[in-house]
């Protein structure tokens, strides 16, 4: 999807700076995904099927105390 407060590249950096790993596909080992506007329906469906938490951009930025 599309992110509003930070770029996709910056978001990837923030994930890694906070101890996370950025991967391209969802699996049962995925802790959560960060969904932007217009998230792809296939990824959304897979996340729901695997019961992976879906965070908004704001949810994630609040979680890491990003200003």
CHARMM-style PDB file with segment names, atoms N, HN, CA, C and O in Angstrom:
ATOM      1  N   UNK     1       0.808  -1.192   0.000  1.00  0.00      PROA
ATOM      2  CA  UNK     1       0.000   0.000   0.000  1.00  0.00      PROA
ATOM      3  C   UNK     1       0.850   1.255   0.000  1.00  0.00      PROA
ATOM      4  O   UNK     1       2.077   1.197  -0.080  1.00  0.00      PROA
ATOM      5  N   UNK     2       0.192   2.364   0.089  1.00  0.00      PROA
ATOM      6  HN  UNK     2      -0.805   2.412   0.154  1.00  0.00      PROA
ATOM      7  CA  UNK     2       0.839   3.677   0.067  1.00  0.00      PROA
ATOM      8  C   UNK     2       0.888   4.222   1.489  1.00  0.00      PROA
ATOM      9  O   UNK     2      -0.097   4.157   2.225  1.00  0.00      PROA
ATOM     10  N   UNK     3       2.043   4.758   1.863  1.00  0.00      PROA
ATOM     11  HN  UNK     3       2.842   4.811   1.265  1.00  0.00      PROA
ATOM     12  CA  UNK     3       2.225   5.320   3.202  1.00  0.00      PROA
ATOM     13  C   UNK     3       2.254   6.838   3.117  1.00  0.00      PROA
ATOM     14  O   UNK     3       2.724   7.405   2.130  1.00  0.00      PROA
ATOM     15  N   UNK     4       1.746   7.498   4.165  1.00  0.00      PROA
ATOM     16  HN  UNK     4       1.364   7.037   4.966  1.00  0.00      PROA
ATOM     17  CA  UNK     4       1.588   8.945   4.122  1.00  0.00      PROA
ATOM     18  C   UNK     4       2.628   9.709   4.926  1.00  0.00      PROA
ATOM     19  O   UNK     4       3.073  10.772   4.493  1.00  0.00      PROA
ATOM     20  N   UNK     5       3.029   9.193   6.096  1.00  0.00      PROA
ATOM     21  HN  UNK     5       2.667   8.330   6.448  1.00  0.00      PROA
ATOM     22  CA  UNK     5       3.912   9.960   6.983  1.00  0.00      PROA
ATOM     23  C   UNK     5       5.392   9.732   6.703  1.00  0.00      PROA
ATOM     24  O   UNK     5       6.204  10.635   6.903  1.00  0.00      PROA
ATOM     25  N   UNK     6       5.747   8.553   6.248  1.00  0.00      PROA
ATOM     26  HN  UNK     6       5.087   7.819   6.085  1.00  0.00      PROA
ATOM     27  CA  UNK     6       7.143   8.242   5.918  1.00  0.00      PROA
ATOM     28  C   UNK     6       7.173   7.486   4.597  1.00  0.00      PROA
ATOM     29  O   UNK     6       6.174   6.897   4.185  1.00  0.00      PROA
ATOM     30  N   UNK     7       8.321   7.509   3.941  1.00  0.00      PROA
ATOM     31  HN  UNK     7       9.132   7.988   4.275  1.00  0.00      PROA
ATOM     32  CA  UNK     7       8.454   6.768   2.690  1.00  0.00      PROA
ATOM     33  C   UNK     7       8.594   5.274   2.998  1.00  0.00      PROA
ATOM     34  O   UNK     7       8.893   4.891   4.129  1.00  0.00      PROA
ATOM     35  N   UNK     8       8.380   4.456   2.007  1.00  0.00      PROA
ATOM     36  HN  UNK     8       8.137   4.767   1.088  1.00  0.00      PROA
ATOM     37  CA  UNK     8       8.539   3.010   2.163  1.00  0.00      PROA
ATOM     38  C   UNK     8       9.977   2.677   2.595  1.00  0.00      PROA
ATOM     39  O   UNK     8      10.186   1.823   3.456  1.00  0.00      PROA
ATOM     40  N   UNK     9      10.954   3.348   2.000  1.00  0.00      PROA
ATOM     41  HN  UNK     9      10.785   4.042   1.300  1.00  0.00      PROA
ATOM     42  CA  UNK     9      12.355   3.108   2.355  1.00  0.00      PROA
ATOM     43  C   UNK     9      12.609   3.475   3.818  1.00  0.00      PROA
ATOM     44  O   UNK     9      13.275   2.730   4.538  1.00  0.00      PROA
ATOM     45  N   UNK    10      12.082   4.621   4.261  1.00  0.00      PROA
ATOM     46  HN  UNK    10      11.541   5.226   3.677  1.00  0.00      PROA
ATOM     47  CA  UNK    10      12.264   5.032   5.651  1.00  0.00      PROA
ATOM     48  C   UNK    10      11.567   4.059   6.600  1.00  0.00      PROA
ATOM     49  O   UNK    10      12.085   3.754   7.674  1.00  0.00      PROA
ATOM     50  N   UNK    11      10.407   3.581   6.202  1.00  0.00      PROA
ATOM     51  HN  UNK    11       9.987   3.829   5.329  1.00  0.00      PROA
ATOM     52  CA  UNK    11       9.680   2.612   7.021  1.00  0.00      PROA
ATOM     53  C   UNK    11      10.500   1.330   7.186  1.00  0.00      PROA
ATOM     54  O   UNK    11      10.584   0.784   8.287  1.00  0.00      PROA
ATOM     55  N   UNK    12      11.096   0.857   6.111  1.00  0.00      PROA
ATOM     56  HN  UNK    12      11.028   1.300   5.217  1.00  0.00      PROA
ATOM     57  CA  UNK    12      11.955  -0.335   6.181  1.00  0.00      PROA
ATOM     58  C   UNK    12      13.120  -0.089   7.140  1.00  0.00      PROA
ATOM     59  O   UNK    12      13.464  -0.964   7.934  1.00  0.00      PROA
ATOM     60  N   UNK    13      13.723   1.090   7.070  1.00  0.00      PROA
ATOM     61  HN  UNK    13      13.443   1.801   6.425  1.00  0.00      PROA
ATOM     62  CA  UNK    13      14.831   1.421   7.969  1.00  0.00      PROA
ATOM     63  C   UNK    13      14.376   1.457   9.426  1.00  0.00      PROA
ATOM     64  O   UNK    13      15.084   0.972  10.308  1.00  0.00      PROA
ATOM     65  N   UNK    14      13.206   2.025   9.680  1.00  0.00      PROA
ATOM     66  HN  UNK    14      12.630   2.419   8.963  1.00  0.00      PROA
ATOM     67  CA  UNK    14      12.672   2.094  11.048  1.00  0.00      PROA
ATOM     68  C   UNK    14      12.407   0.692  11.612  1.00  0.00      PROA
ATOM     69  O   UNK    14      12.666   0.433  12.787  1.00  0.00      PROA
ATOM     70  N   UNK    15      11.898  -0.193  10.780  1.00  0.00      PROA
ATOM     71  HN  UNK    15      11.688   0.018   9.825  1.00  0.00      PROA
ATOM     72  CA  UNK    15      11.673  -1.575  11.213  1.00  0.00      PROA
ATOM     73  C   UNK    15      12.986  -2.197  11.662  1.00  0.00      PROA
ATOM     74  O   UNK    15      13.066  -2.778  12.744  1.00  0.00      PROA
ATOM     75  N   UNK    16      14.009  -2.075  10.836  1.00  0.00      PROA
ATOM     76  HN  UNK    16      13.944  -1.603   9.957  1.00  0.00      PROA
ATOM     77  CA  UNK    16      15.315  -2.674  11.145  1.00  0.00      PROA
ATOM     78  C   UNK    16      15.986  -2.002  12.336  1.00  0.00      PROA
ATOM     79  O   UNK    16      16.614  -2.683  13.147  1.00  0.00      PROA
ATOM     80  N   UNK    17      15.868  -0.682  12.461  1.00  0.00      PROA
ATOM     81  HN  UNK    17      15.358  -0.129  11.802  1.00  0.00      PROA
ATOM     82  CA  UNK    17      16.463   0.037  13.588  1.00  0.00      PROA
ATOM     83  C   UNK    17      15.828  -0.357  14.912  1.00  0.00      PROA
ATOM     84  O   UNK    17      16.429  -0.195  15.973  1.00  0.00      PROA
ATOM     85  N   UNK    18      14.609  -0.876  14.841  1.00  0.00      PROA
ATOM     86  HN  UNK    18      14.120  -1.008  13.979  1.00  0.00      PROA
ATOM     87  CA  UNK    18      13.896  -1.267  16.046  1.00  0.00      PROA
ATOM     88  C   UNK    18      13.867  -2.785  16.234  1.00  0.00      PROA
ATOM     89  O   UNK    18      13.007  -3.317  16.936  1.00  0.00      PROA
ATOM     90  N   UNK    19      14.813  -3.468  15.600  1.00  0.00      PROA
ATOM     91  HN  UNK    19      15.511  -3.036  15.029  1.00  0.00      PROA
ATOM     92  CA  UNK    19      14.998  -4.899  15.823  1.00  0.00      PROA
ATOM     93  C   UNK    19      14.162  -5.821  14.963  1.00  0.00      PROA
ATOM     94  O   UNK    19      14.169  -7.032  15.180  1.00  0.00      PROA
ATOM     95  N   UNK    20      13.444  -5.286  13.998  1.00  0.00      PROA
ATOM     96  HN  UNK    20      13.438  -4.301  13.822  1.00  0.00      PROA
ATOM     97  CA  UNK    20      12.618  -6.119  13.134  1.00  0.00      PROA
ATOM     98  C   UNK    20      13.326  -6.511  11.860  1.00  0.00      PROA
ATOM     99  O   UNK    20      14.393  -5.995  11.528  1.00  0.00      PROA
ATOM    100  N   UNK    21      12.707  -7.430  11.159  1.00  0.00      PROA
ATOM    101  HN  UNK    21      11.839  -7.848  11.428  1.00  0.00      PROA
ATOM    102  CA  UNK    21      13.197  -7.840   9.839  1.00  0.00      PROA
ATOM    103  C   UNK    21      12.125  -7.504   8.823  1.00  0.00      PROA
ATOM    104  O   UNK    21      10.933  -7.669   9.081  1.00  0.00      PROA
ATOM    105  N   UNK    22      12.548  -7.042   7.694  1.00  0.00      PROA
ATOM    106  HN  UNK    22      13.516  -6.907   7.484  1.00  0.00      PROA
ATOM    107  CA  UNK    22      11.630  -6.692   6.621  1.00  0.00      PROA
ATOM    108  C   UNK    22      11.690  -7.793   5.565  1.00  0.00      PROA
ATOM    109  O   UNK    22      12.737  -8.013   4.956  1.00  0.00      PROA
ATOM    110  N   UNK    23      10.586  -8.475   5.349  1.00  0.00      PROA
ATOM    111  HN  UNK    23       9.736  -8.296   5.844  1.00  0.00      PROA
ATOM    112  CA  UNK    23      10.538  -9.546   4.354  1.00  0.00      PROA
ATOM    113  C   UNK    23       9.434  -9.256   3.346  1.00  0.00      PROA
ATOM    114  O   UNK    23       8.519  -8.479   3.617  1.00  0.00      PROA
ATOM    115  N   UNK    24       9.528  -9.879   2.199  1.00  0.00      PROA
ATOM    116  HN  UNK    24      10.271 -10.511   1.978  1.00  0.00      PROA
ATOM    117  CA  UNK    24       8.575  -9.606   1.132  1.00  0.00      PROA
ATOM    118  C   UNK    24       7.305 -10.427   1.164  1.00  0.00      PROA
ATOM    119  O   UNK    24       6.307 -10.050   0.550  1.00  0.00      PROA
ATOM    120  N   UNK    25       7.325 -11.549   1.875  1.00  0.00      PROA
ATOM    121  HN  UNK    25       8.136 -11.856   2.375  1.00  0.00      PROA
ATOM    122  CA  UNK    25       6.133 -12.391   1.874  1.00  0.00      PROA
ATOM    123  C   UNK    25       5.692 -12.703   3.300  1.00  0.00      PROA
ATOM    124  O   UNK    25       6.488 -12.648   4.237  1.00  0.00      PROA
ATOM    125  N   UNK    26       4.435 -13.024   3.444  1.00  0.00      PROA
ATOM    126  HN  UNK    26       3.789 -13.068   2.682  1.00  0.00      PROA
ATOM    127  CA  UNK    26       3.851 -13.317   4.748  1.00  0.00      PROA
ATOM    128  C   UNK    26       3.898 -14.818   4.986  1.00  0.00      PROA
ATOM    129  O   UNK    26       3.575 -15.613   4.103  1.00  0.00      PROA
ATOM    130  N   UNK    27       4.306 -15.194   6.197  1.00  0.00      PROA
ATOM    131  HN  UNK    27       4.567 -14.549   6.915  1.00  0.00      PROA
ATOM    132  CA  UNK    27       4.296 -16.607   6.575  1.00  0.00      PROA
ATOM    133  C   UNK    27       3.774 -16.721   7.995  1.00  0.00      PROA
ATOM    134  O   UNK    27       3.458 -15.717   8.633  1.00  0.00      PROA
ATOM    135  N   UNK    28       3.685 -17.937   8.483  1.00  0.00      PROA
ATOM    136  HN  UNK    28       3.942 -18.753   7.965  1.00  0.00      PROA
ATOM    137  CA  UNK    28       3.212 -18.151   9.853  1.00  0.00      PROA
ATOM    138  C   UNK    28       4.190 -17.591  10.878  1.00  0.00      PROA
ATOM    139  O   UNK    28       3.834 -17.430  12.045  1.00  0.00      PROA
ATOM    140  N   UNK    29       5.415 -17.295  10.460  1.00  0.00      PROA
ATOM    141  HN  UNK    29       5.705 -17.427   9.511  1.00  0.00      PROA
ATOM    142  CA  UNK    29       6.419 -16.715  11.356  1.00  0.00      PROA
ATOM    143  C   UNK    29       6.347 -15.189  11.406  1.00  0.00      PROA
ATOM    144  O   UNK    29       7.046 -14.566  12.205  1.00  0.00      PROA
ATOM    145  N   UNK    30       5.519 -14.590  10.572  1.00  0.00      PROA
ATOM    146  HN  UNK    30       4.951 -15.096   9.923  1.00  0.00      PROA
ATOM    147  CA  UNK    30       5.382 -13.139  10.523  1.00  0.00      PROA
ATOM    148  C   UNK    30       4.654 -12.654  11.772  1.00  0.00      PROA
ATOM    149  O   UNK    30       3.574 -13.146  12.096  1.00  0.00      PROA
ATOM    150  N   UNK    31       5.247 -11.687  12.472  1.00  0.00      PROA
ATOM    151  HN  UNK    31       6.125 -11.287  12.208  1.00  0.00      PROA
ATOM    152  CA  UNK    31       4.631 -11.140  13.685  1.00  0.00      PROA
ATOM    153  C   UNK    31       3.495 -10.181  13.353  1.00  0.00      PROA
ATOM    154  O   UNK    31       2.415 -10.255  13.939  1.00  0.00      PROA
ATOM    155  N   UNK    32       3.748  -9.280  12.408  1.00  0.00      PROA
ATOM    156  HN  UNK    32       4.626  -9.219  11.932  1.00  0.00      PROA
ATOM    157  CA  UNK    32       2.731  -8.331  11.966  1.00  0.00      PROA
ATOM    158  C   UNK    32       3.136  -7.742  10.637  1.00  0.00      PROA
ATOM    159  O   UNK    32       4.295  -7.822  10.230  1.00  0.00      PROA
ATOM    160  N   UNK    33       2.162  -7.145   9.961  1.00  0.00      PROA
ATOM    161  HN  UNK    33       1.220  -7.079  10.291  1.00  0.00      PROA
ATOM    162  CA  UNK    33       2.459  -6.402   8.744  1.00  0.00      PROA
ATOM    163  C   UNK    33       1.962  -4.975   8.930  1.00  0.00      PROA
ATOM    164  O   UNK    33       1.044  -4.710   9.706  1.00  0.00      PROA
ATOM    165  N   UNK    34       2.586  -4.075   8.207  1.00  0.00      PROA
ATOM    166  HN  UNK    34       3.332  -4.290   7.576  1.00  0.00      PROA
ATOM    167  CA  UNK    34       2.183  -2.674   8.231  1.00  0.00      PROA
ATOM    168  C   UNK    34       1.483  -2.413   6.905  1.00  0.00      PROA
ATOM    169  O   UNK    34       2.085  -2.509   5.835  1.00  0.00      PROA
ATOM    170  N   UNK    35       0.219  -2.087   6.996  1.00  0.00      PROA
ATOM    171  HN  UNK    35      -0.270  -2.010   7.865  1.00  0.00      PROA
ATOM    172  CA  UNK    35      -0.591  -1.908   5.795  1.00  0.00      PROA
ATOM    173  C   UNK    35      -0.777  -0.436   5.485  1.00  0.00      PROA
ATOM    174  O   UNK    35      -1.227   0.334   6.333  1.00  0.00      PROA
ATOM    175  N   UNK    36      -0.433  -0.051   4.276  1.00  0.00      PROA
ATOM    176  HN  UNK    36      -0.068  -0.677   3.586  1.00  0.00      PROA
ATOM    177  CA  UNK    36      -0.691   1.299   3.814  1.00  0.00      PROA
ATOM    178  C   UNK    36      -2.038   1.361   3.117  1.00  0.00      PROA
ATOM    179  O   UNK    36      -2.755   0.363   3.041  1.00  0.00      PROA
ATOM    180  N   UNK    37      -2.374   2.522   2.615  1.00  0.00      PROA
ATOM    181  HN  UNK    37      -1.791   3.333   2.677  1.00  0.00      PROA
ATOM    182  CA  UNK    37      -3.606   2.681   1.849  1.00  0.00      PROA
ATOM    183  C   UNK    37      -3.550   1.776   0.620  1.00  0.00      PROA
ATOM    184  O   UNK    37      -2.500   1.629  -0.005  1.00  0.00      PROA
ATOM    185  N   UNK    38      -4.672   1.181   0.285  1.00  0.00      PROA
ATOM    186  HN  UNK    38      -5.525   1.301   0.792  1.00  0.00      PROA
ATOM    187  CA  UNK    38      -4.796   0.322  -0.896  1.00  0.00      PROA
ATOM    188  C   UNK    38      -3.869  -0.890  -0.853  1.00  0.00      PROA
ATOM    189  O   UNK    38      -3.233  -1.229  -1.850  1.00  0.00      PROA
ATOM    190  N   UNK    39      -3.797  -1.535   0.298  1.00  0.00      PROA
ATOM    191  HN  UNK    39      -4.314  -1.259   1.109  1.00  0.00      PROA
ATOM    192  CA  UNK    39      -3.004  -2.755   0.428  1.00  0.00      PROA
ATOM    193  C   UNK    39      -3.538  -3.806  -0.545  1.00  0.00      PROA
ATOM    194  O   UNK    39      -4.747  -3.920  -0.746  1.00  0.00      PROA
ATOM    195  N   UNK    40      -2.640  -4.558  -1.136  1.00  0.00      PROA
ATOM    196  HN  UNK    40      -1.658  -4.465  -0.973  1.00  0.00      PROA
ATOM    197  CA  UNK    40      -3.035  -5.590  -2.082  1.00  0.00      PROA
ATOM    198  C   UNK    40      -3.974  -6.615  -1.456  1.00  0.00      PROA
ATOM    199  O   UNK    40      -3.728  -7.072  -0.340  1.00  0.00      PROA
ATOM    200  N   UNK    41      -5.040  -6.983  -2.150  1.00  0.00      PROA
ATOM    201  HN  UNK    41      -5.240  -6.612  -3.057  1.00  0.00      PROA
ATOM    202  CA  UNK    41      -6.024  -7.910  -1.585  1.00  0.00      PROA
ATOM    203  C   UNK    41      -5.469  -9.295  -1.302  1.00  0.00      PROA
ATOM    204  O   UNK    41      -5.904  -9.938  -0.346  1.00  0.00      PROA
ATOM    205  N   UNK    42      -4.529  -9.773  -2.093  1.00  0.00      PROA
ATOM    206  HN  UNK    42      -4.175  -9.250  -2.869  1.00  0.00      PROA
ATOM    207  CA  UNK    42      -3.966 -11.109  -1.865  1.00  0.00      PROA
ATOM    208  C   UNK    42      -3.169 -11.134  -0.560  1.00  0.00      PROA
ATOM    209  O   UNK    42      -3.271 -12.084   0.216  1.00  0.00      PROA
ATOM    210  N   UNK    43      -2.379 -10.092  -0.325  1.00  0.00      PROA
ATOM    211  HN  UNK    43      -2.296  -9.320  -0.956  1.00  0.00      PROA
ATOM    212  CA  UNK    43      -1.589 -10.024   0.908  1.00  0.00      PROA
ATOM    213  C   UNK    43      -2.504  -9.887   2.122  1.00  0.00      PROA
ATOM    214  O   UNK    43      -2.265 -10.511   3.155  1.00  0.00      PROA
ATOM    215  N   UNK    44      -3.532  -9.088   2.002  1.00  0.00      PROA
ATOM    216  HN  UNK    44      -3.727  -8.581   1.163  1.00  0.00      PROA
ATOM    217  CA  UNK    44      -4.483  -8.902   3.085  1.00  0.00      PROA
ATOM    218  C   UNK    44      -5.169 -10.231   3.426  1.00  0.00      PROA
ATOM    219  O   UNK    44      -5.301 -10.581   4.599  1.00  0.00      PROA
ATOM    220  N   UNK    45      -5.593 -10.949   2.419  1.00  0.00      PROA
ATOM    221  HN  UNK    45      -5.486 -10.665   1.467  1.00  0.00      PROA
ATOM    222  CA  UNK    45      -6.266 -12.227   2.623  1.00  0.00      PROA
ATOM    223  C   UNK    45      -5.335 -13.243   3.281  1.00  0.00      PROA
ATOM    224  O   UNK    45      -5.746 -13.976   4.181  1.00  0.00      PROA
ATOM    225  N   UNK    46      -4.071 -13.283   2.827  1.00  0.00      PROA
ATOM    226  HN  UNK    46      -3.738 -12.688   2.096  1.00  0.00      PROA
ATOM    227  CA  UNK    46      -3.104 -14.223   3.414  1.00  0.00      PROA
ATOM    228  C   UNK    46      -2.838 -13.881   4.877  1.00  0.00      PROA
ATOM    229  O   UNK    46      -2.747 -14.776   5.718  1.00  0.00      PROA
ATOM    230  N   UNK    47      -2.713 -12.593   5.181  1.00  0.00      PROA
ATOM    231  HN  UNK    47      -2.787 -11.867   4.497  1.00  0.00      PROA
ATOM    232  CA  UNK    47      -2.482 -12.168   6.564  1.00  0.00      PROA
ATOM    233  C   UNK    47      -3.648 -12.598   7.450  1.00  0.00      PROA
ATOM    234  O   UNK    47      -3.438 -13.083   8.562  1.00  0.00      PROA
ATOM    235  N   UNK    48      -4.860 -12.426   6.968  1.00  0.00      PROA
ATOM    236  HN  UNK    48      -5.031 -12.032   6.065  1.00  0.00      PROA
ATOM    237  CA  UNK    48      -6.037 -12.818   7.738  1.00  0.00      PROA
ATOM    238  C   UNK    48      -6.085 -14.328   7.926  1.00  0.00      PROA
ATOM    239  O   UNK    48      -6.396 -14.815   9.013  1.00  0.00      PROA
ATOM    240  N   UNK    49      -5.778 -15.063   6.869  1.00  0.00      PROA
ATOM    241  HN  UNK    49      -5.526 -14.667   5.986  1.00  0.00      PROA
ATOM    242  CA  UNK    49      -5.799 -16.527   6.924  1.00  0.00      PROA
ATOM    243  C   UNK    49      -4.792 -17.051   7.944  1.00  0.00      PROA
ATOM    244  O   UNK    49      -5.080 -17.999   8.674  1.00  0.00      PROA
ATOM    245  N   UNK    50      -3.603 -16.432   7.995  1.00  0.00      PROA
ATOM    246  HN  UNK    50      -3.368 -15.662   7.401  1.00  0.00      PROA
ATOM    247  CA  UNK    50      -2.548 -16.860   8.918  1.00  0.00      PROA
ATOM    248  C   UNK    50      -2.674 -16.190  10.288  1.00  0.00      PROA
ATOM    249  O   UNK    50      -1.856 -16.426  11.177  1.00  0.00      PROA
ATOM    250  N   UNK    51      -3.703 -15.352  10.453  1.00  0.00      PROA
ATOM    251  HN  UNK    51      -4.368 -15.160   9.731  1.00  0.00      PROA
ATOM    252  CA  UNK    51      -3.952 -14.630  11.700  1.00  0.00      PROA
ATOM    253  C   UNK    51      -2.767 -13.755  12.117  1.00  0.00      PROA
ATOM    254  O   UNK    51      -2.390 -13.698  13.288  1.00  0.00      PROA
ATOM    255  N   UNK    52      -2.200 -13.084  11.129  1.00  0.00      PROA
ATOM    256  HN  UNK    52      -2.506 -13.130  10.178  1.00  0.00      PROA
ATOM    257  CA  UNK    52      -1.099 -12.147  11.352  1.00  0.00      PROA
ATOM    258  C   UNK    52      -1.711 -10.778  11.643  1.00  0.00      PROA
ATOM    259  O   UNK    52      -2.608 -10.331  10.928  1.00  0.00      PROA
ATOM    260  N   UNK    53      -1.230 -10.117  12.686  1.00  0.00      PROA
ATOM    261  HN  UNK    53      -0.502 -10.480  13.267  1.00  0.00      PROA
ATOM    262  CA  UNK    53      -1.731  -8.785  13.033  1.00  0.00      PROA
ATOM    263  C   UNK    53      -1.431  -7.798  11.910  1.00  0.00      PROA
ATOM    264  O   UNK    53      -0.355  -7.821  11.312  1.00  0.00      PROA
ATOM    265  N   UNK    54      -2.396  -6.937  11.641  1.00  0.00      PROA
ATOM    266  HN  UNK    54      -3.269  -6.917  12.127  1.00  0.00      PROA
ATOM    267  CA  UNK    54      -2.255  -5.913  10.606  1.00  0.00      PROA
ATOM    268  C   UNK    54      -2.254  -4.554  11.294  1.00  0.00      PROA
ATOM    269  O   UNK    54      -3.244  -4.159  11.909  1.00  0.00      PROA
ATOM    270  N   UNK    55      -1.139  -3.849  11.186  1.00  0.00      PROA
ATOM    271  HN  UNK    55      -0.335  -4.170  10.687  1.00  0.00      PROA
ATOM    272  CA  UNK    55      -1.003  -2.525  11.789  1.00  0.00      PROA
ATOM    273  C   UNK    55      -1.104  -1.452  10.716  1.00  0.00      PROA
ATOM    274  O   UNK    55      -0.670  -1.654   9.582  1.00  0.00      PROA
ATOM    275  N   UNK    56      -1.673  -0.322  11.078  1.00  0.00      PROA
ATOM    276  HN  UNK    56      -2.025  -0.158  11.999  1.00  0.00      PROA
ATOM    277  CA  UNK    56      -1.625   0.827  10.178  1.00  0.00      PROA
ATOM    278  C   UNK    56      -0.257   1.488  10.333  1.00  0.00      PROA
ATOM    279  O   UNK    56       0.490   1.186  11.263  1.00  0.00      PROA
ATOM    280  N   UNK    57       0.049   2.369   9.433  1.00  0.00      PROA
ATOM    281  HN  UNK    57      -0.559   2.615   8.678  1.00  0.00      PROA
ATOM    282  CA  UNK    57       1.298   3.137   9.523  1.00  0.00      PROA
ATOM    283  C   UNK    57       1.355   3.874  10.860  1.00  0.00      PROA
ATOM    284  O   UNK    57       2.387   3.859  11.531  1.00  0.00      PROA
ATOM    285  N   UNK    58       0.252   4.518  11.252  1.00  0.00      PROA
ATOM    286  HN  UNK    58      -0.587   4.531  10.707  1.00  0.00      PROA
ATOM    287  CA  UNK    58       0.206   5.247  12.522  1.00  0.00      PROA
ATOM    288  C   UNK    58       0.385   4.318  13.716  1.00  0.00      PROA
ATOM    289  O   UNK    58       1.083   4.665  14.669  1.00  0.00      PROA
ATOM    290  N   UNK    59      -0.243   3.131  13.675  1.00  0.00      PROA
ATOM    291  HN  UNK    59      -0.810   2.850  12.901  1.00  0.00      PROA
ATOM    292  CA  UNK    59      -0.082   2.163  14.766  1.00  0.00      PROA
ATOM    293  C   UNK    59       1.391   1.826  14.969  1.00  0.00      PROA
ATOM    294  O   UNK    59       1.888   1.826  16.095  1.00  0.00      PROA
ATOM    295  N   UNK    60       2.085   1.539  13.865  1.00  0.00      PROA
ATOM    296  HN  UNK    60       1.682   1.539  12.950  1.00  0.00      PROA
ATOM    297  CA  UNK    60       3.500   1.181  13.957  1.00  0.00      PROA
ATOM    298  C   UNK    60       4.334   2.349  14.473  1.00  0.00      PROA
ATOM    299  O   UNK    60       5.166   2.172  15.364  1.00  0.00      PROA
ATOM    300  N   UNK    61       4.117   3.535  13.922  1.00  0.00      PROA
ATOM    301  HN  UNK    61       3.441   3.678  13.199  1.00  0.00      PROA
ATOM    302  CA  UNK    61       4.912   4.689  14.343  1.00  0.00      PROA
ATOM    303  C   UNK    61       4.675   5.025  15.807  1.00  0.00      PROA
ATOM    304  O   UNK    61       5.603   5.437  16.503  1.00  0.00      PROA
ATOM    305  N   UNK    62       3.458   4.857  16.279  1.00  0.00      PROA
ATOM    306  HN  UNK    62       2.704   4.522  15.713  1.00  0.00      PROA
ATOM    307  CA  UNK    62       3.175   5.052  17.702  1.00  0.00      PROA
ATOM    308  C   UNK    62       3.871   3.978  18.551  1.00  0.00      PROA
ATOM    309  O   UNK    62       4.383   4.265  19.633  1.00  0.00      PROA
ATOM    310  N   UNK    63       3.881   2.752  18.049  1.00  0.00      PROA
ATOM    311  HN  UNK    63       3.465   2.519  17.170  1.00  0.00      PROA
ATOM    312  CA  UNK    63       4.502   1.642  18.774  1.00  0.00      PROA
ATOM    313  C   UNK    63       5.996   1.897  19.018  1.00  0.00      PROA
ATOM    314  O   UNK    63       6.532   1.506  20.055  1.00  0.00      PROA
ATOM    315  N   UNK    64       6.661   2.550  18.067  1.00  0.00      PROA
ATOM    316  HN  UNK    64       6.226   2.868  17.225  1.00  0.00      PROA
ATOM    317  CA  UNK    64       8.097   2.809  18.219  1.00  0.00      PROA
ATOM    318  C   UNK    64       8.380   4.231  18.713  1.00  0.00      PROA
ATOM    319  O   UNK    64       9.532   4.665  18.729  1.00  0.00      PROA
ATOM    320  N   UNK    65       7.338   4.951  19.112  1.00  0.00      PROA
ATOM    321  HN  UNK    65       6.402   4.599  19.099  1.00  0.00      PROA
ATOM    322  CA  UNK    65       7.465   6.334  19.596  1.00  0.00      PROA
ATOM    323  C   UNK    65       8.137   7.249  18.591  1.00  0.00      PROA
ATOM    324  O   UNK    65       9.017   8.037  18.936  1.00  0.00      PROA
ATOM    325  N   UNK    66       7.712   7.135  17.351  1.00  0.00      PROA
ATOM    326  HN  UNK    66       6.997   6.494  17.071  1.00  0.00      PROA
ATOM    327  CA  UNK    66       8.233   7.985  16.275  1.00  0.00      PROA
ATOM    328  C   UNK    66       7.494   9.316  16.302  1.00  0.00      PROA
ATOM    329  O   UNK    66       6.267   9.345  16.399  1.00  0.00      PROA
ATOM    330  N   UNK    67       8.236  10.421  16.217  1.00  0.00      PROA
ATOM    331  HN  UNK    67       9.233  10.397  16.138  1.00  0.00      PROA
ATOM    332  CA  UNK    67       7.589  11.746  16.199  1.00  0.00      PROA
ATOM    333  C   UNK    67       7.429  12.258  14.823  1.00  0.00      PROA
ATOM    334  OT1 UNK    67       6.905  13.355  14.629  1.00  0.00      PROA
TER     335      UNK     67
END
